């Protein structure tokens, strides 16, 4: 009776890690979706005589404060990524907690804005675009917040993240930067350009 030969594993190589590439591919697809929203918004704006219609004026103070908070959080989350690359887990956790707090404040500010605007999703085409775009973005902020909280939860395990093993932290940071960039475009279209 002959035994089957055992496979030679001496030349086994690890597969390359495509997780970041997968995330970037996903973000490109999300950018295309937001691009569709932006194109539709600009199309409807081009057709209108008055934009936004008189009954749907947008406030500028609260969204500006919200924008400062969200854009600043991009710098804060980067400090967390820089900390883990120096093997400073405590520092990473501190900066990620601050980022999570800033994201939660942004979402609460957005909810407050919705409650005080005085018009709804179906008031007119502007309000429809406004709620769909800011709501879809708010969903992305919420998902980003869950990613950050997931990183914080997983960081409780000893040696889960360190200077050489931190891809989850980097992916949460990349996603958060994406959310911020989209908001800057939204803020410019919906709040700044409606003043002109």
C-alpha positions as CSV (number, residue, x, y, z in Angstrom):
1,X,0.0,0.0,0.0
2,X,1.4,3.3,-1.0
3,X,0.8,6.6,0.8
4,X,-0.2,9.7,-1.0
5,X,2.6,12.2,-1.1
6,X,2.3,15.1,1.3
7,X,2.1,18.5,-0.4
8,X,5.3,20.6,-0.3
9,X,4.6,23.7,1.8
10,X,8.1,24.9,1.9
11,X,7.5,27.4,-0.9
12,X,4.1,28.6,0.4
13,X,3.6,32.3,0.1
14,X,1.0,34.5,1.8
15,X,-1.6,36.0,-0.5
16,X,-1.4,39.8,-0.8
17,X,-3.8,41.8,1.4
18,X,-6.4,43.4,-0.8
19,X,-8.6,44.8,2.0
20,X,-7.6,48.4,1.4
21,X,-8.0,48.0,-2.4
22,X,-11.5,46.6,-1.7
23,X,-12.4,49.5,0.4
24,X,-11.1,52.0,-2.2
25,X,-13.1,50.2,-4.9
26,X,-16.2,50.5,-2.7
27,X,-15.6,54.2,-2.1
28,X,-15.2,54.8,-5.8
29,X,-18.7,53.2,-6.3
30,X,-20.1,55.3,-3.5
31,X,-18.5,58.4,-5.1
32,X,-20.3,57.6,-8.3
33,X,-23.6,57.4,-6.4
34,X,-23.0,60.7,-4.8
35,X,-22.0,62.1,-8.2
36,X,-25.4,61.1,-9.5
37,X,-27.0,63.0,-6.7
38,X,-24.8,66.0,-7.4
39,X,-25.6,65.9,-11.2
40,X,-29.3,65.7,-10.6
41,X,-29.2,68.6,-8.1
42,X,-27.3,70.8,-10.5
43,X,-29.6,69.8,-13.3
44,X,-32.7,70.8,-11.3
45,X,-31.0,74.0,-10.1
46,X,-30.3,74.9,-13.8
47,X,-33.9,74.6,-14.7
48,X,-35.3,76.7,-11.8
49,X,-35.9,80.4,-12.0
50,X,-35.5,80.7,-8.2
51,X,-33.2,78.4,-6.2
52,X,-33.9,77.4,-3.6
53,X,-37.6,78.1,-3.7
54,X,-38.7,80.8,-1.2
55,X,-40.3,78.4,1.3
56,X,-37.1,76.4,1.6
57,X,-34.4,78.7,2.7
58,X,-31.4,77.0,4.3
59,X,-29.7,78.1,7.5
60,X,-26.0,78.6,7.4
61,X,-24.8,79.0,11.0
62,X,-25.5,75.4,12.3
63,X,-24.3,73.7,9.2
64,X,-21.1,75.8,9.2
65,X,-20.4,74.7,12.8
66,X,-21.2,71.1,11.9
67,X,-18.8,71.4,8.9
68,X,-16.0,72.7,11.2
69,X,-16.6,69.8,13.5
70,X,-16.6,67.1,10.8
71,X,-13.6,68.5,8.9
72,X,-11.6,68.9,12.1
73,X,-12.4,65.3,13.0
74,X,-10.4,64.2,9.9
75,X,-7.3,65.6,11.5
76,X,-8.2,64.1,14.9
77,X,-8.6,60.6,13.4
78,X,-5.3,60.9,11.6
79,X,-3.6,61.6,15.0
80,X,-5.0,58.2,16.1
81,X,-3.5,56.5,13.1
82,X,-0.1,58.2,13.7
83,X,-0.2,57.1,17.3
84,X,-0.7,53.4,16.6
85,X,2.2,53.5,14.1
86,X,4.3,54.6,17.1
87,X,2.9,51.6,19.0
88,X,0.9,54.1,21.2
89,X,-2.4,52.1,21.6
90,X,-3.5,54.4,24.4
91,X,-3.0,57.5,22.2
92,X,-4.9,55.8,19.3
93,X,-7.8,55.0,21.5
94,X,-7.9,58.6,22.8
95,X,-8.0,60.1,19.4
96,X,-10.5,57.6,18.1
97,X,-12.8,58.3,21.0
98,X,-12.6,62.1,20.3
99,X,-13.4,61.4,16.6
100,X,-16.4,59.3,17.6
101,X,-17.7,62.1,19.8
102,X,-17.2,64.6,17.0
103,X,-19.1,62.3,14.6
104,X,-22.0,61.9,17.1
105,X,-22.2,65.7,17.6
106,X,-22.3,66.1,13.8
107,X,-25.2,63.7,13.5
108,X,-27.1,65.3,16.4
109,X,-26.6,68.7,14.7
110,X,-28.0,67.3,11.5
111,X,-31.1,65.8,13.3
112,X,-31.6,69.2,15.1
113,X,-31.4,71.0,11.7
114,X,-34.0,68.6,10.2
115,X,-36.4,69.2,13.1
116,X,-36.1,73.0,12.8
117,X,-36.1,73.6,9.0
118,X,-39.8,74.0,8.7
119,X,-40.1,72.0,5.5
120,X,-40.0,68.3,4.6
121,X,-38.9,65.9,2.0
122,X,-41.8,66.4,-0.3
123,X,-42.2,70.2,-0.1
124,X,-40.5,70.8,-3.4
125,X,-37.7,69.5,-5.6
126,X,-35.0,71.4,-3.6
127,X,-36.1,70.0,-0.3
128,X,-36.3,66.5,-1.9
129,X,-32.7,66.8,-3.1
130,X,-31.6,68.4,0.2
131,X,-33.0,65.6,2.4
132,X,-31.9,62.8,0.1
133,X,-28.3,64.0,-0.2
134,X,-27.8,65.0,3.4
135,X,-29.6,62.0,4.7
136,X,-27.6,59.6,2.5
137,X,-24.4,61.3,3.8
138,X,-25.7,61.1,7.4
139,X,-26.1,57.4,6.9
140,X,-22.4,57.2,5.8
141,X,-21.4,59.2,8.9
142,X,-23.3,56.7,11.0
143,X,-21.5,53.8,9.3
144,X,-18.2,55.5,9.8
145,X,-19.1,56.0,13.5
146,X,-19.8,52.3,13.8
147,X,-16.4,51.5,12.2
148,X,-14.6,53.7,14.7
149,X,-16.5,52.2,17.6
150,X,-15.6,48.7,16.2
151,X,-11.9,49.7,16.1
152,X,-12.2,50.8,19.7
153,X,-13.9,47.6,20.7
154,X,-11.3,45.4,19.0
155,X,-8.5,47.4,20.5
156,X,-9.4,46.1,23.9
157,X,-7.8,42.7,22.9
158,X,-4.1,42.6,23.8
159,X,-1.9,43.1,20.7
160,X,-4.8,43.2,18.3
161,X,-3.4,46.5,17.0
162,X,0.2,47.6,17.1
163,X,2.8,49.4,15.1
164,X,3.0,46.6,12.5
165,X,-0.6,45.4,12.6
166,X,-3.2,48.2,12.2
167,X,-5.0,47.8,8.9
168,X,-8.4,48.1,10.6
169,X,-7.4,51.5,11.9
170,X,-6.2,52.7,8.5
171,X,-9.4,51.5,6.8
172,X,-11.6,53.4,9.3
173,X,-9.5,56.5,8.8
174,X,-9.8,56.2,5.0
175,X,-13.5,55.8,5.2
176,X,-13.8,58.8,7.5
177,X,-11.8,61.0,5.2
178,X,-14.2,60.0,2.4
179,X,-17.2,61.0,4.4
180,X,-15.5,64.4,5.1
181,X,-14.7,65.1,1.5
182,X,-18.3,64.3,0.4
183,X,-19.6,66.6,3.1
184,X,-17.4,69.5,1.8
185,X,-18.9,69.1,-1.7
186,X,-22.5,68.8,-0.2
187,X,-21.9,71.9,2.0
188,X,-20.7,73.9,-0.9
189,X,-23.6,72.9,-3.2
190,X,-26.5,73.0,-0.6
191,X,-25.5,75.8,1.7
192,X,-22.8,78.1,0.1
193,X,-24.0,78.2,-3.5
194,X,-27.6,78.7,-2.6
195,X,-26.6,82.2,-1.3
196,X,-25.6,83.2,-4.8
